[in-house]
Amino acid sequence: MTPLRRLAAGLSRFWSGLITTPIRDGRLRDTGWPVGLRPIVVVGVVAFALAVLLILLAPAIRAALPLSVTVGATVLSLPRLVLPTIFWLIILSIALVQSAALHVRARTAAVLTVMTVLVVLFLGSLDLGSDGEGGLGVTPGKVVSVVVASVIVALTVLRHRRDFAWWEFPLMLALVAGAAVVALGRSAQQSAAFGLDFGPPTASLVMSSIGQLAVPAALAAGVAVAEFAITASTAAVAAVQRPGAAPEETPLARLGLRAVPLVLLVAFLAVALWRVIELVVALLLGLGVAIEPGDLPLSAALIGLVALLWWVLARLRGGSAARIGTVMTHLDAVAFPVAVALTVTLAPLVALLLGVQVLSAWGLDPATTGGALAVADALRSSVALSVVRLGVGLGLIVLALLLARRGGRGAPELMAAIGVMAILSAGPALLETRLPWSSPALATVVALATLVLAAVLAVRRQLDSRRLALLLTALLLSAAAAWRDVLADPLSAVIGASGLALVLFGFVWGFLTDADITHGDSRAYPRPARVLLFLANAVFGVTVLAYGALARSVDAGIDLDAFAQFGDQLLGTAVILAAVMAVWAAAVSADSRPARATVGP
């Protein structure tokens, strides 16, 4: 094979491992779908694409369309003409959620239905009456919302756990849309009589009230950059390996290197040299990625703790450690439930706030809501959030030990790494001090440890092709830990906001590759319900993000950027550490399989 063809084949393997295979394995798949589900999926996909388009074109839309500016506690400026689209996307998300609630287990259905009913009643409460003061009488918007909420509850009871029917979603969409149109329409008329534009403040009120429900999706989206970086690292190593190629003797074989493909050796030396130069420049000159020397000790201890947990898990299981492909296979099944657990206080918080607003609109004395608001403040306090993170972290480690004892592989290792990071994230608030660690410091420790491991294996004359490929992967993962934010930079240039780019990348990549949960089926969560929940989560998340991009103000709704960055810091770092541990464990094992088998699943 000519060098040009080898290059083309390597690029093809890289593209396949990075893009084609993840999308093929994780996309929505029309398998076993009942009649009527496909058109709903088309509607959901179009809605998702529309919201993404609004985000990408937000700067152009703001420049081309007149802005409606509202001055008050918060200064809002929004392109007035796109607000109906935002409201429609929210209504669509609610209809998708409640359509799924008809067919899931009772506990989940109850939670989803309560939230839907509260949102519908909240929309109805926006009809304040002709005098604009509200709470002084019954209004059409309030009456319609009560009727719609009652019908939704009755429909949920009657249709619960029955087979999916095509008419459920259109009916649910009509009910929610009807309540919203009546309330918002009357609110617009009432505001116009006073010369006011109800759109921006109403949209801000809606987003600040229910937009918090998109936080778990934003946390999970923060993992996407790390996942993509890991996939890129393993795909790059696979690309430089030629399937079936015979090892080539190199002059370094006498120095401890066993015969390896020359291209793999050159790639390892090039990446090693790059990482060494980069670390020296960063530590001595302060250029490139900022590395604080004071962050290195705790970062090294953190890596040591994760490594210790991996050793314990392997001992409990009575076998070898999980490989990187096995770990990454469990990422989708672990990341989103963990994100939900980390934000477990959000559902009761949103329910309390919506309930207070609904009761106040019906005339309840505001003085009687003080207790509920105090509980809401406690739920969103930094101490409460830190306690939740600590509990989730400890719970994940215990669960990892139990799963490993039962023979689990991949998921326990991932849970252990996330558990350690969750406990670490709770430290600053509980201890009232900064814990000195950082992703660049972790990357530095990983790179140095990998180079030391390579030297030890070379001295022991054990650095064969398999181990060299694994150590090359570890070096690339160390670079990914420090530079993974760069992956979102092209999107940042388009939409003009780096934080939004990180969340958008996560939402889009997750939509394309994380739908494998919809491939399953069970009595508690049948396939149609899984598909509907997946679409609802995706559409609602990008809708909240689109509103933020159009408003250009975090005060106008909910700041998903901060939550995605936290998800990247906590979950993303944990995933990269888990991948590094898998590679190191495979490198020191006595496995005789080819390198390609150990880098992949």
Secondary structure by P-SEA (a helix, b strand, c coil): ccaaaaaaaaaaaaaaaccaaaaaaccccccccccaaaaaaaaaaaaaaaaaaaaaaaaaaaaccccccccccbbbbccccaaaaaaaaaaaaaaaaaaaaacccaaaaaaaaaaaaaaaaaaaaccccccccccccccaaaaaaaaaaaaaaaaaaaacccccccaaaaaaaaaaaaaaaaaaaaaaaaaaaacccccaaaaaaaaaaccccaaaaaaaaaaaaaaaaaaaaaaaaaaacccccccccccccccccccccaaaaaaaaaaaaaaaaaaaaaaaccccccccccccaaaaaaaaaaaaaaaaaaaaaccccccaaaaaaaccccaaaaaaaaacaaaaaaaaaaaaaaaaaaccccccaaaaaaaaaaaacaaaaaaaaaaaaaaaaaaaaaaaaacccaaaaaaaaaaaaaaaaaccccccccccccaaaaaaaaaaaaaaaaaaaaaaccccaaaaaaaaaaaaaaaaaccccccaaaaaaacccaaaaaaaaaaaaaaaccccccccccccccaaaaaaaaaaaaaaaaaaaaaaaaaccccccccaaaaaaaaaaaaaaaaaaaaaaaaaaaaaccccccaaaaacc
